[in-house]
């Protein structure tokens, strides 16, 4: 994000994501934050979950709810 770039902010936004049995995001919560518009950008990325190739979990061959920690890293280049 422009604000983060201007302030030379790097770091990660960490989400806890709960997936339903179909692999769709049921809930997402920010666990770690760095500000400067990074959270909004990370949410935009998560809203494109299908592009990230995240699939739902299986246990004993059946689809189950699952929870992961998902970091979105921001680095200046």
N, C-alpha and C positions, 0 to 999 in steps of 0.2 A: 504493500500500500504506500501511497505517496507520503503520508505523514511519517510512517516508519522509516522510509528512505531518507527523508529530510532530517530526521532526528538521529539517523544512524543506529536504529534499533534493530537488533537481531535477537533470535531466541525461538522458543516454541510455544505454541498454544496446544494444550493437552486436553483432549476430550475423553469422557467416558461415554461409550455408545452402547446402547442396548438394541439388539436386533430381534425381531419377531421370528417365528418359525419359517417364514418365507424369505428371510434375509433382508427384509426392509427395516429401515431405521425406525424404531419405536420411540426412542428417547435419546437425546444427546445433551450432555451437560459439560460445561467448561470447568476443568479441574485446575489448570494453570493458565495464566493470562499474561500478556506483555503489553497490551494496549496499542495505541497509535493505529487503530483500524485493522489490526491483525486478526482479531476475533471475527470480525465481519467477513474478512477474506477467507478465513478458515471455514466458516459456516457455508460460504458460497461453494467451496471445494466439496464439503461434505454433502451438500445438496445435489451434487453431481456424482453420487455414490456409484452409479452404474459404470461410470468411466474409470473408477478405481479398482474394479474387479474384486470387490469384497463380497463374499458369499456367506450365506447362513451356515450355522453349525449343524452337525449331525452327531447323534449319539445312538449307538446300536442300530445304525441304519435309518433312524428317524430324525426328521428335522426338529430342532429344539431352539428355544430362546437362547441368546448368548450375549455376553458382555465383553467388550474389549477396551483397552486404553489406546487411543489413536493420536499420535503426535503430528502436528503440522508445523514444519520448521521454516523459519524465515531467515535467510542469509543474504547479506549484501554482496554484490559482485562488483 
